[in-house]
Amino acid sequence: MSSGLGRASALLASGTIVSRVLGFVRSFVLTVVFIGQANIVGNALTVANQMPTSLYALIGGGLVSAVLVPQTIRASRGADGGAAYVNKLVTIAIVMLGVLTAALTIAAPLVMRLSVPLGATYDAAVPFAYWSMPQIFFLGMYAVLGEVLNARKRFGAYTWAPVANNVVSIAVLGLFLAVFGTVDPGRGTALPPEQTALLAGGTTLGLVVQAAVLALVWRRTGLDYRPDFRWRGVGLRATGQAAGWTFAMLVLTQAAGFLQSQVATTASSPLHPSSTALLNAWLLFMLPHSIITVSLATAFYPRMSEHAADGRLDAVRDDLSAVLRVTLIAMGVATVALLAVALPITAFFSETNRYLTTAQQAHVVAPVLVAYVLGLLPFTVLYVVQRCFYALSDTRTPFRFTIVQLVVVVPGLLLCFLLPPAWTAAGIAAVISVGGTVQLVVAVVLLRRRLGPLLDPHLVGTLRRLVVAGLPALGAGLLLLWALGGFADGWPVASRIGGLVGAVVVALTCLVVYGIVLALMRAPEIRLATGFVRARLRR
């Protein structure tokens, strides 16, 4: 890995770590506000805040994540360095996001019906949704501004702006506690208007600040935006065509997401994993992916797109191999650690619950996390493979293998309605993991047709070392947890503090064993990872 890529990846990773830690702090404070979230109002706020993110992913996520970096790199080779393209692009984003956000905010009651059945949770969610729906505009502007910066290899602001978002959100929750105190866990109706505005509006304010940070950075990096409504002649048609397939893909994906939300909401109760518990398990699953995979893939993406634009498919294949080698080794230990600490870490994130002890909650929620984590490595590789297709300006093929995923996921989610409520959330997670694995197999086959053989000797060696180091590390972690009483009701699952300490001890054990085995094998990935860390320290 070059020093430039190492520094970029490290900068992205460090910002993501801080942001994720603050995100978990925010989740913890939110459980304090609601005295746990296994209640109607807590679930309503969770669903209302998830809806703008889901709708943004549906409306604008494909255009931003799949298209802007390759298209901006191609436009930058023009005489003006891509300035006209960027100005027109940002103007279109402001207009379209503004109109769509206004329309969806007005239609908030209808929109919420997509993921919440009629009833008390729906009635409590709609007032939150009016305050949450404007998040779509600011999510979109953050993504557009950030991806243009990424295309120019300016990664810092994009990854650190969410830190400001989380700081604002935590401050707002603290203000709520100071002014209104906690919410009655037995409450079954919507909160008063001023409390609704502070809780949901505070989340929106955090996203306003997040987008504003990037707007300020634009001027400091020499990007001078000027509104331009002359939208012809700079290649926006190609951008729209490329985004069209991704939009279609996301329509299908979000439809499955809404079905998932319906299934999860139906099964939520104080005795079973709630929608919030499912979300927390997903956030834990996404934590290493966001820190490691997204950081590395984002740093490699501009270079991969440059090689694709030059027609150097051999270089694209080398880029893919390089990012996968480092990512797989790092995500291997993350997978092992999350499997080993599933019980104590879910004890740490347990909700205040009058029906279940902390240990009982851990044993109820841990299977959800395990079911997600079993699909972590396929999910990681799929993310990188998708970015490779996007670098090749091919968004049609990802649409094709997403259809395969949905053929697996949709029937699986429908079958989850038949599961006992205690296992519904774990069933959802298992369906997502199986669907992602099937999708990866198809994606690799299709990418091989474009690039030729993908499993070079270096990558095969990485996979072998991953298995050889991962199995004893997992065994050591589980053995230690058993010795500490974590599989019964011992101290690692008996309290939140015990869960945190137990998770740290077990995770460190996995990491040490994993590292020792890799060192004994003289794994070249250690040198790559060490270079990554040194690059970060030099900053």
C-alpha positions in Angstrom: 0.0 0.0 0.0 1.4 3.4 -1.0 2.1 6.0 1.8 -0.6 8.3 0.3 -3.3 5.5 0.4 -2.1 4.5 3.9 -2.5 8.1 5.2 -5.9 8.5 3.5 -7.2 5.2 4.8 -5.9 6.0 8.3 -7.5 9.4 8.3 -10.8 7.9 7.2 -10.5 5.1 9.8 -9.7 7.4 12.7 -12.6 9.7 11.9 -14.9 6.7 11.6 -13.7 5.3 15.0 -14.4 8.6 16.8 -17.8 9.0 15.1 -18.9 5.4 15.9 -17.8 5.7 19.5 -19.9 8.8 19.8 -22.7 7.1 18.0 -22.8 4.4 20.7 -22.6 7.1 23.4 -25.7 8.7 21.7 -27.4 5.3 21.7 -26.6 4.8 25.4 -28.0 8.3 26.3 -31.1 7.5 24.3 -31.7 4.4 26.3 -31.4 6.6 29.4 -34.0 9.0 28.0 -36.5 6.2 27.4 -35.4 4.1 30.4 -34.7 1.4 27.8 -36.3 1.5 24.3 -38.4 -1.6 24.4 -41.5 0.6 24.5 -43.9 2.2 22.0 -42.4 5.8 22.0 -38.8 4.6 21.9 -39.5 2.3 19.0 -41.4 5.1 17.3 -38.4 7.4 17.5 -36.1 4.7 16.2 -38.3 4.0 13.1 -38.9 7.7 12.4 -35.2 8.5 12.4 -34.4 5.5 10.2 -37.0 6.5 7.6 -35.1 9.5 6.2 -31.9 7.5 5.9 -33.8 4.7 4.1 -35.5 7.2 1.8 -32.2 9.0 1.1 -30.5 5.7 0.2 -33.4 5.0 -2.1 -33.5 8.5 -3.8 -29.9 9.7 -3.8 -27.6 7.1 -2.4 -27.1 5.3 -5.8 -26.2 8.5 -7.6 -23.7 9.6 -4.9 -21.9 6.4 -3.9 -21.9 4.6 -7.2 -21.5 7.3 -9.8 -20.0 10.6 -8.6 -16.4 9.6 -8.0 -15.8 7.9 -11.4 -17.8 10.6 -13.3 -16.0 13.5 -11.5 -12.6 12.0 -12.2 -13.5 11.7 -15.9 -14.8 15.3 -15.9 -11.7 16.6 -14.2 -9.7 15.7 -17.3 -11.5 18.5 -19.2 -10.0 22.0 -19.8 -11.7 23.5 -16.8 -10.7 20.7 -14.4 -14.3 19.6 -14.0 -15.5 22.9 -12.5 -18.5 23.2 -14.8 -19.6 19.6 -14.1 -19.3 20.1 -10.3 -21.3 23.4 -10.3 -24.1 21.9 -12.4 -24.1 18.7 -10.3 -24.4 20.5 -7.0 -27.1 22.8 -8.3 -29.1 19.8 -9.5 -28.7 18.2 -6.1 -29.9 21.3 -4.2 -33.0 21.6 -6.4 -33.9 17.9 -6.5 -33.3 17.3 -2.8 -35.2 20.4 -1.8 -38.3 19.5 -3.8 -38.2 15.8 -2.7 -37.6 16.6 0.9 -40.5 19.1 1.0 -42.9 16.6 -0.7 -41.9 13.7 1.6 -42.2 15.9 4.7 -45.8 16.9 3.8 -46.5 13.2 3.1 -44.9 12.0 6.3 -48.1 10.1 7.6 -48.3 8.1 4.3 -44.5 7.5 4.2 -44.5 6.1 7.7 -47.1 3.5 6.7 -44.3 1.9 4.6 -42.6 0.6 7.7 -45.0 0.9 10.6 -48.4 -0.9 10.9 -51.3 1.2 12.0 -51.5 1.4 15.8 -50.0 3.0 18.8 -46.4 2.9 17.4 -47.6 4.5 14.1 -49.4 7.3 16.0 -46.3 8.0 18.1 -44.0 7.9 15.0 -45.8 10.4 12.8 -45.1 13.5 14.9 -41.4 12.5 15.1 -41.4 12.0 11.3 -42.4 15.6 10.5 -39.2 16.7 12.3 -37.0 13.9 10.9 -37.9 14.0 7.2 -35.9 17.2 6.5 -32.8 15.1 7.2 -33.1 13.8 3.6 -31.9 17.1 2.2 -28.9 17.4 4.6 -27.9 13.7 4.1 -27.9 14.3 0.4 -25.9 17.5 0.5 -23.3 15.9 2.8 -23.0 12.9 0.5 -22.7 15.0 -2.7 -20.2 17.5 -1.3 -18.2 14.7 0.4 -17.9 12.5 -2.7 -16.7 15.4 -4.8 -14.0 16.0 -2.1 -13.2 12.3 -2.1 -12.8 12.3 -5.9 -10.2 15.0 -5.4 -8.6 12.9 -2.7 -9.6 15.2 0.1 -10.8 12.7 2.7 -10.6 14.4 6.1 -13.7 16.5 6.3 -15.9 13.8 4.9 -15.0 11.3 7.6 -14.8 13.8 10.5 -18.0 15.8 9.9 -20.2 13.0 11.4 -18.3 13.6 14.7 -19.8 17.1 14.9 -23.2 15.5 14.1 -22.9 13.1 17.0 -21.7 15.8 19.4 -24.8 17.9 18.6 -27.1 14.9 19.0 -25.6 14.0 22.4 -25.9 17.6 23.6 -29.5 17.8 22.6 -30.3 14.5 24.4 -28.5 15.9 27.5 -30.6 19.0 27.2 -33.8 16.9 27.0 -32.8 15.0 30.2 -32.0 18.3 32.0 -35.3 19.9 31.0 -37.8 17.1 30.8 -36.2 14.1 32.5 -36.8 10.5 31.3 -39.8 9.3 29.4 -42.2 7.0 31.1 -41.5 3.5 29.7 -45.2 2.6 29.9 -46.3 5.6 27.8 -48.3 4.5 24.8 -49.0 7.8 23.1 -47.0 10.5 21.3 -44.9 12.9 23.3 -45.9 16.6 23.8 -45.0 18.8 20.8 -42.0 20.5 22.6 -40.5 17.1 23.5 -41.1 15.7 20.1 -39.4 18.8 18.5 -36.3 18.5 20.8 -35.8 14.7 20.3 -36.4 14.5 16.5 -35.4 18.0 15.7 -32.1 17.5 17.5 -31.2 14.7 15.2 -31.9 16.8 12.2 -29.9 19.7 13.7 -26.9 17.3 13.9 -27.1 16.6 10.2 -27.4 20.3 9.4 -24.1 20.8 11.2 -22.6 17.8 9.4 -23.4 19.2 6.0 -22.3 22.7 7.0 -18.8 21.5 7.9 -18.3 20.2 4.4 -19.6 23.4 2.9 -17.0 25.4 4.8 -14.2 23.0 3.8 -15.1 23.4 0.1 -14.0 27.0 0.1 -10.8 26.2 1.9 -9.8 23.6 -0.6 -10.2 25.8 -3.6 -13.7 24.6 -4.7 -15.7 27.7 -5.6 -19.3 26.8 -6.1 -21.5 28.9 -8.3 -25.1 28.0 -9.1 -25.5 26.9 -12.7 -28.8 26.0 -14.1 -27.5 25.3 -17.7 -27.5 21.5 -17.3 -26.6 20.5 -20.9 -23.3 19.6 -22.4 -21.0 18.5 -19.6 -21.8 14.8 -19.3 -24.7 14.8 -16.9 -26.7 12.5 -19.1 -24.1 9.8 -18.7 -24.2 10.4 -14.9 -28.0 10.0 -15.0 -27.8 6.8 -17.0 -25.3 5.3 -14.7 -27.4 6.3 -11.6 -30.5 4.8 -13.2 -29.5 1.2 -12.7 -28.4 1.9 -9.1 -31.6 3.7 -8.4 -33.6 0.6 -9.6 -31.4 -1.6 -7.4 -32.0 0.6 -4.4 -35.8 0.6 -5.0 -35.7 -3.2 -4.7 -33.4 -3.1 -1.7 -35.4 -0.6 0.2 -38.6 -2.4 -0.5 -37.1 -5.4 1.2 -35.9 -3.0 4.0 -39.5 -1.8 4.6 -40.6 -5.4 4.7 -37.9 -6.1 7.3 -39.1 -3.2 9.4 -42.7 -4.5 9.3 -41.6 -7.9 10.5 -39.4 -6.5 13.2 -42.0 -4.1 14.5 -44.6 -6.7 14.7 -42.5 -8.9 16.9 -41.1 -6.2 19.3 -42.0 -6.5 22.9 -40.3 -6.1 26.3 -39.7 -9.9 26.3 -38.2 -10.1 22.8 -35.6 -8.2 20.8 -37.0 -4.8 19.9 -36.5 -2.8 16.7 -33.9 -0.9 18.7 -32.1 -4.1 19.7 -32.0 -5.2 16.0 -30.6 -1.8 15.1 -28.0 -1.9 17.8 -26.9 -5.4 16.6 -26.6 -4.0 13.1 -24.6 -1.0 14.3 -22.2 -3.4 16.1 -22.0 -5.5 12.9 -21.3 -2.3 10.9 -18.7 -0.9 13.2 -15.6 -2.8 12.0 -16.9 -2.6 8.4 -17.2 1.1 8.6 -13.8 1.6 10.2 -11.8 -0.9 8.1 -13.6 -1.8 4.8 -15.2 1.6 4.0 -12.0 3.5 4.9 -9.8 1.3 2.7 -12.3 1.1 -0.2 -12.9 4.8 -0.1 -9.2 5.6 -0.3 -8.6 3.1 -3.1 -11.8 4.1 -5.1 -10.3 7.2 -6.8 -7.2 5.3 -7.9 -9.2 2.4 -9.1 -11.5 4.7 -11.1 -8.5 6.4 -12.6 -7.1 3.0 -13.8 -10.5 2.0 -15.1 -10.8 5.3 -17.0 -7.4 4.6 -18.6 -8.5 1.1 -19.6 -5.9 -0.6 -17.3 -7.9 -3.6 -16.2 -4.8 -5.3 -14.9 -4.2 -2.4 -12.5 -7.9 -2.5 -11.5 -7.5 -6.2 -10.6 -4.3 -5.4 -8.6 -6.1 -2.7 -6.7 -8.9 -5.1 -5.9 -6.5 -7.7 -4.7 -4.6 -5.2 -2.5 -7.6 -3.8 -0.8 -9.1 -7.3 -0.2 -5.9 -8.7 1.3 -5.6 -6.0 4.0 -9.4 -5.9 4.5 -9.9 -9.6 4.9 -7.1 -10.0 7.5 -8.4 -7.1 9.5 -12.1 -8.1 9.2 -11.1 -11.7 10.1 -10.2 -10.7 13.6 -13.2 -8.4 13.9 -15.5 -11.3 12.9 -13.8 -13.6 15.4 -14.0 -11.0 18.2 -17.6 -10.2 17.6 -18.6 -13.8 17.7 -16.7 -14.3 20.9 -18.1 -11.2 22.7 -21.7 -11.5 21.5 -23.0 -12.2 25.0 -21.1 -9.6 27.0 -21.4 -6.8 24.4 -25.2 -7.3 24.2 -25.2 -7.2 28.0 -23.5 -3.8 27.8 -26.1 -2.5 25.4 -29.0 -4.0 27.3 -32.1 -1.9 27.9 -33.6 -1.1 31.2 -36.3 -3.8 31.4 -38.7 -4.6 34.2 -39.3 -8.1 32.8 -35.8 -9.4 32.0 -32.4 -9.2 33.8 -29.4 -8.0 32.0 -28.1 -11.6 31.6 -31.5 -12.7 30.2 -31.5 -9.9 27.7 -28.0 -10.8 26.6 -29.0 -14.4 25.9 -32.1 -13.1 24.0 -30.3 -10.5 21.9 -26.9 -12.2 21.3 -28.2 -14.6 18.7 -29.2 -11.6 16.6 -25.7 -10.3 16.6 -24.2 -13.7 15.9 -26.6 -14.2 12.9 -25.4 -10.8 11.5 -21.7 -11.4 12.1 -21.7 -14.8 10.3 -22.3 -12.7 7.2 -19.7 -10.1 7.9 -16.9 -11.3 5.7 -19.1 -11.9 2.7 -20.6 -8.4 3.3 -17.2 -6.9 3.4 -16.0 -8.5 0.2 -19.3 -7.7 -1.6 -18.8 -4.0 -0.7 -15.4 -3.9 -2.3 -16.5 -5.9 -5.4 -19.4 -3.5 -5.9 -17.0 -0.5 -5.7 -14.9 -2.2 -8.4 -17.9 -2.4 -10.7 -18.7 1.3 -10.0 -15.1 2.2 -10.8 -15.6 0.5 -14.2 -18.8 2.7 -14.6 -20.9 -0.4 -14.6 -24.0 0.0 -12.4 -26.1 -2.5 -14.4 -24.3 -5.6 -13.2 -24.8 -4.8 -9.5 -28.5 -4.4 -10.2 -28.5 -8.0 -11.6 -26.8 -9.6 -8.6 -29.0 -7.6 -6.2 -32.1 -9.2 -7.8 -30.5 -12.6 -6.9 -30.1 -11.4 -3.3 -33.8 -10.3 -3.1 -35.0 -13.7 -4.5 -33.4 -15.1 -1.3 -34.2 -12.3 1.2 -37.9 -11.6 0.5 -39.2 -15.1 0.9 -36.9 -15.5 4.0 -38.3 -12.4 5.6 -41.9 -13.6 4.9 -41.0 -16.9 6.6 -39.9 -14.9 9.7 -43.5 -14.0 10.3 -43.9 -17.7 11.2 -41.1 -17.8 13.8 -41.8 -17.5 17.5 -41.5 -13.7 18.4 -38.4 -14.5 20.5 -36.5 -15.6 17.3 -37.9 -13.2 14.8 -35.1 -10.7 15.0 -32.4 -13.5 14.8 -34.3 -14.9 11.8 -34.2 -11.5 10.1 -30.4 -11.2 10.7 -29.8 -14.8 9.4 -31.8 -14.1 6.2 -29.8 -11.0 5.5 -26.5 -12.9 6.0 -27.6 -15.8 3.7 -28.8 -13.4 1.1 -25.6 -11.4 1.1 -23.5 -14.5 0.8 -25.5 -15.7 -2.2 -25.2 -12.2 -3.7 -21.4 -12.3 -3.3 -21.0 -15.6 -5.1 -22.9 -14.2 -8.1 -21.0 -10.9 -8.0 -17.6 -12.6 -8.0 -18.6 -14.8 -11.0 -19.8 -11.7 -13.0 -16.7 -9.6 -12.1 -14.4 -12.5 -13.1 -15.9 -12.2 -16.6 -14.7 -8.5 -16.7 -11.3 -8.8 -15.1 -10.3 -12.4 -15.5 -9.1 -14.6 -12.6 -9.5 -12.8 -9.3 -7.9 -15.3 -6.9 -4.2 -14.6 -7.4 -1.6 -16.5 -5.2 -1.4 -13.5 -2.8 -5.1 -13.5 -2.2 -5.3 -17.3 -1.8 -2.5 -17.1 0.8 -4.5 -14.4 2.7 -7.6 -16.6 2.8 -5.5 -19.5 4.1 -3.9 -17.4 6.9 -7.3 -16.0 7.8 -8.7 -19.4 8.5 -5.5 -20.7 10.3 -5.3 -17.7 12.6 -9.1 -17.2 13.1 -10.1 -20.6 14.4 -7.7 -20.7 17.4 -8.4 -17.1 18.2 -12.2 -17.8 18.3 -11.6 -20.9 20.4 -9.5 -19.0 22.9 -12.1 -16.2 23.2 -15.0 -18.6 23.7 -13.0 -20.7 26.2 -12.2 -17.6 28.3 -15.8 -16.5 28.2 -17.0 -19.9 29.4 -14.4 -19.8 32.2 -15.7 -16.4 33.3 -19.3 -17.6 33.4 -20.4 -15.7 30.4 -22.5 -18.6 29.0 -24.5 -18.7 32.2 -25.2 -15.6 34.3 -21.7 -14.8 35.4 -20.3 -11.3 35.8 -19.6 -10.7 32.1 -23.3 -10.7 31.4 -24.7 -9.8 34.8 -24.4 -6.0 34.3 -23.6 -3.3 31.8 -20.2 -2.6 33.3 -19.4 -6.3 33.5 -20.5 -6.7 29.9 -18.1 -3.9 28.8 -15.2 -5.3 30.8 -15.9 -8.9 29.7 -16.1 -7.8 26.1 -12.8 -6.0 26.2 -11.0 -8.9 27.9 -12.3 -11.5 25.5 -11.8 -9.4 22.4 -8.2 -8.6 23.4 -7.6 -12.4 23.9 -8.8 -13.0 20.4 -6.7 -10.3 19.0 -3.5 -11.5 20.8 -4.0 -15.1 19.7 -4.8 -14.0 16.1 -1.7 -11.8 16.0 0.6 -14.4 17.4 -0.5 -17.0 14.8 -0.1 -14.5 12.0 3.4 -13.6 13.2 4.4 -17.2 13.4 3.2 -17.6 9.8 5.2 -14.4 8.9 2.1 -13.0 7.3 2.9 -10.2 4.8 -0.4 -8.5 5.8 1.2 -7.6 9.1 3.7 -5.5 7.2 0.9 -3.8 5.3 -1.0 -3.1 8.4 2.1 -1.8 10.2 2.7 0.6 7.3 -0.9 1.7 7.6 -0.4 2.6 11.3 2.9 4.3 10.7 1.3 6.4 8.0 -1.3 7.5 10.5 1.2 8.4 13.1 3.2 10.4 10.7 0.2 12.7 10.2 
